[in-house]
Amino acid sequence: MILFFAFLVSGFAQCPASYVPWRRRMEFAIDRASYNKTHLTLSEINALENSDALRFRVFKDTTINVECPFDKSWTLDSAFVVGCEKCHVKPQQDSSRRSHANVVFRFGYGRCAENLWPPKIDESQIYASASGEARSGSGYRYYNSEARLQEDVFVGFDERDDVAYSFSEFSSLKSLTHRTRVSHVAEQWLWPVNLHWKSQQALVVISNCNSITNRNHIISTLRLHGVSINGAGLCESTNYVITPDPSDVSVYQSKILAASAHRFLFALENTIESSYITEKLHHAYLSGAIPIVWNRGVIEKYVPENSFLSVDDYDDVPRLAQHINYLTHNDTAYMEYFRWKDRGLPSETVKMLFRSIDLVGCQLCEMQNHNYSSKLCGMKRITSP
């Protein structure tokens, strides 16, 4: 009986009743700050970031091993964030051997992320993973793998996940430092648009040429109907070249700088799925271009009203081309898509920015410190859209 009781109070034997995960505290604080208003100003966002509610609660030295790294710029190393100073991130390439880290996080996709988890060192250890791909697209095998059943915390872009992340990564900012904050990202979203910089009409950067949404076809059709589209990726490429900046650790800063010279930036995902929004959309808002997306219903909750063009709003591609060309030659109508900048950011946009993928590490460290586990706290594993 004594041994049974000892098991119950050790490790992850029960859900910590008094602990509220950072993501929930963050969302509640933003809802409270935006009560009776539609937008938050930059000063209000900065105040939120410095509030006690959004302070991370990592009270002991905690190590995260990051396996299968998806991108070298997404380090998850945010130890400079207040309350996260004791969260230490270390890379580990081999996902088959046991780790002594407090948290083991597989960050990517493919065989490495789908391997079965090895036995834990002890019950306080957290296993978690994330993929940058859609559940109904190329991430299907990962999301339905047996390894996911073994995980303690569910991480994904879906709001139903324990740690719901967005692709609003700090490394996209041109003024990148090792102390970039969410308020810095919000500030760049709110930068005024200078039409004198926009000498080009539209930019597309696509590297996956075989997406199930057939992005290539719509780009080709728009070109046939008079839309001038510079292509800088592996697909639909033109002679337009994005010159990489040697200081650009993510290659995204160079893309955003190039996009700032264009009126429109295509943010067409390779899969249309609820909540699936990648860096493509963020890059449009960071560069001061109007994003062109597939589906209004997927993104309208998360971005300012009347700030984007959606393919599904038009009867056919020629009508979309007609409207793009109209906005290109009518500065007054074009600038209407940026009027929201005078009011600040909607609360759901602010939540999305705070769900930055760069803060996933801090959240996992905090959860480990407070013995949080999805299995015991009632969250469900999400495998389908």
N, C-alpha and C positions, 0 to 999 in steps of 0.2 A: 504493500500500500504506500509506504514511504517512497519507494523507488518510482512508483507510478506518479505520485504528486510531484516529485522532483522533475520528471520528464515534462509534465504540464507547464511548469513555470520556467523551463529552460528554452533557449533558442526561440523558434517560431511556434511554440505550443499554442498560443492564443493571440488573437488580434489585439494590439494595444488600444484600449478603449479611449484613452485621452489624447492619442496622437492624430493630428490632422495633417495629411501630406501637403507639401509645399504647393503643389499645383492647385489644390482645393483652396488653400489660404489665399493664393494669388488671385484666383477667380472671384472669390468673395470680396476681397479688397477692391478690385476693379469695379465690381457691381455696386459696391457702396459708394465709391468715388464718383461714379457716373449716374447716381440716382438723380432723377429729374433733369437729366441732360443727355444729349445724344453723342457728344464728342468730348474728348479729353485733350487739354492743351499740353504742350511739351513740359511746362513747369509742373503740371499735375502728374504727368507720367514720371518725371524725375522724383517728385515727392513720394510717389508710390514705390519706386525702386529703392528709396532710402528708408522706407517705413519698416517698423519692427515686424509687421505681418509677413513681409517678403524676405526677411532675413533668414538665411538657411540655418538649420540647427544641427550642424555636424560638430559634436562636442568631443570627439576623440579621433586620433589619427586613424584614417581609413584608407585602404589601398584598393584601387580599381585596376584590374588587368583588362585591357582592351584587346580583344582578339579579332581577327579578320578585318582590319581597318578598311573602311570604305573609301576614305579620302584622307590624304595626309594633313589637310588643313582642318579636318574635323577631329580635333584631338580630345575633346571633352574636358580639357584641362582648364578649369575656371576657378582655380584656387584663389584668385584675386577677388572673387565675389565675396561680399560680406557674409560671414557665417560658414563659408565653404573652404576656409583656409587649411583645414586639416584633411581635406579630400585630395589624395595623391593618385594621379593617373600614370600607369605604366603600360607600354605596349607589350603584347605577347602574341607571337605569330601562330603558335601551335595550339589548336583547339582540342586536341585529343588527350593532352596530359593534364594531370591535376594541378590546380593552382592554389597557393596559400594566401591569395589576396582575399580581402573581405568581400569584394564584389568582383564577379567575372562577367564581362559584358562583351558579347559578340556583336560587332558593328559592321554589317555588310550583308552579303548574300552569296549563294553558291554552296558548294560542298562544305566549306569551313563552317558556315553558320548553321548547316543542317546536321552536323555530326551530333550523335548522342552525347549528353553531358557525362563526364566522368564522375565517380563518387565524390561527394563533398568531403572537405577536411573536417568540418564540423557543421552543426545545424544553423549556426548564425550566418553562414555564408549565403550570399545572394547570387543566383544565376539569372541573367536577363539577356535579351538580345533585341536588335532592331534591324529593319531592312528599309532601304530607300525606294523599294519597288511596290507597286500596287498589288493588292490581294488577288484581284481578278486578272492580273497581267503576269509579268515575268516573276513576281514574288509568290505565285500560287504554291509552289512546292515548299518554299520556306515557311509560309504561314500555316501549312497543313502538315508540317513535319512532326515526327514523334518527339523530337528534341524540345519543341515548344511546350509540350505537356509537362516537361520537367522544370520549367522556369518558375521563379518565385514572384517576379514582378513583370507585368506585361507592358511593353514599350512599343509605341506605334504612332502613326499620324491620326488615328481615329480618336475622337474625343472620349470614347468609352474605355480606352486603355488607361491603366494606372498612371503612366507617364506618357502623355500625349505631346509629341514634339512637332514643331514646324521647321521648315527649311530656311528660317530666317537666321542664317548663321552669321556670326560676327565677322568671319573672314571675307565677307562680300564687301565690306566697307573699304573705300580707298584710303581712309585715314586710319587703317588698322594699327592698333597697338595691342599689347598684351593685356590691356585693361579696358578693352571695349565693353560698353554697357548697352543694355536694351534701349536706354534713352538716347544713345548715340544713333542707333538704328532708326528710332522714331524721328529723330531730328532730320536725318537724310530723307526719309519719306516726305517730310514737310518742307523740304527746300523749294523755293520758288522756281518756276519753270522759265527759262530764258529762250525765247523763240529764235534769237540770233544764233544760238548754238546748233539749231536743228536744220542742218543743210540737206539731210537725207530723209527719205520717206519712211521706209520700214526695214527692220532687221530680223533675220531668223537665224538661230543657231541650233542645228539638229545633228546629233551624232548617231542616233539609232534610226537606221534607214528602213527598218521593217516593223514599225509599230503597228498595232492592231487598229489604230485610229486613222492610219493612212494619211499622215500629215503632209507627205510629199505632194499628194494630189491637189490639196487645197492651195498650197503655195504655187504650184504650176498654173492652176486655174486663175488665181488672182493676178499673176503676171500676164497671162493672156488678156486680161481685162484692164490692163493699164496701170497696175500697181507696181511701183518700182521697189523691189525687195532685194536687199543685199543679203547674201547667204555666206556665213562664215564657218559653218560646221562641216561634218563629213558628208551631209546630204543637202541637196538643193543649193550647193555651193556656187558662188560666183567668183569673180576675181577680187572680191572684197576681203581684206586681210586685217585681222585684229592683232596688232603688235603687242606681244606680251611684255609686261613690265617685270624686270628682274626681281623687284621687291614683292611681286604678287605671289603670295604663297598658295592661292587657291585657283588662279587663272580667272576667277569671277570678277575681280576688280577691273581687269582689262576689258572684259565683256561689258561691264556696266558703263565704263568710260566711253566705249564705242557706241553703246546704245543711247547715250545721252545726246548724240548727234543726230538721232532719228526721232521722228514723231511717233512711231509705233514700234513695239517689240512683240513678236509672237511668243505667247506662253502656252503653246499647245502641248499638252501632256501626251505620253504614249498610251495612256489608258484613261478613260473617263470613269471616275469612281468617286463616290461620296467622300468628302474630306481629303481626297488625295490632291494635294497642292505642293509642288516642289519649288526649287529655287527660281524657276523660270518666272513665276508671277512676282516674286519679291524683287527680282532684278529689274523688272519694268518700273515698279514704284521707286526703287532706289535710283534709277537713271532718269526719272522724270519723263518717261515715255508712256503712252497709252497701251496697256496690255491687250492683246487679242487672244481670247480664250475659246475653248470649245463650248462650255456649258454654263449658263448663268446660275443654275441651281447649285452647282458645286461650289462656287466661290462667293456669291453675293453676300452671304452672311459675314464673311471675313474681311471685306474690303469696303472702302468708302463708296457711297451711292454715286451712280453716274460717273464712274471713273475708269470704265473698261468697255471694250466691244466684245460681244459674245456671238460666235458663229450661229448658234441656234436661235438668235433673235431675227435672223434674216431668212426669207423664203428660199433664197438660193445664193450661190457664191457671187454671181454678177452683181446682185444688189448690195452685198457686203463690199465689194470692190468699189461700187459707186459711192457708198458712204465714206469709205476710207479716202477716196480721191477728193470728195467734197470737203472733208475736214482738213485735208492737206492744203487746200487753197482758200480756206476760210479761217483766218486766225481767231476771230471772235468765237465761232462755233467750237473750234478746237480747244480753246482755253476754258470753255465751260466744263470740260472734263477734269479741271483742276481747281474748281471753286471750293471744293472740300478742304483744301489746304488752309484756308482762312479760318476754319472752325476747329481744326485739330483732327484727331483720329477717333473713329468710333470705338466703343468699348470692346467689341469683338475683335477688331484689328489689334488693339493693345494686348488683349489676351494672347492672340496668335504670336505677336512679337515676343512676349514673355515666355512662350512655349518654345523658345529657340532651342535648336538641337544642341547648342553649346552648353546648356544648363542641365542636360540629362545626367551628367556625371554627378553634379551636386545633389540632384534629387535622389539618385541611387545611394549615395553615401549617407544621406539623411535617413532614408528608409532603413538602411542596414543598422544605423545607430539606434533606431527606435523599434527594431524587430518587426518591421512591416512585411507582410507577405500577402500576395493576391489570393492565394489558396485559402487563407484563414480570414481574410477581410472581405470576402464576398464578391470580388471582381471576377468577370468572366473572360475566358480566352476568346478572342475574336478572330475568326478565320475567314469570314466572308463579308462582302460589302454590306 
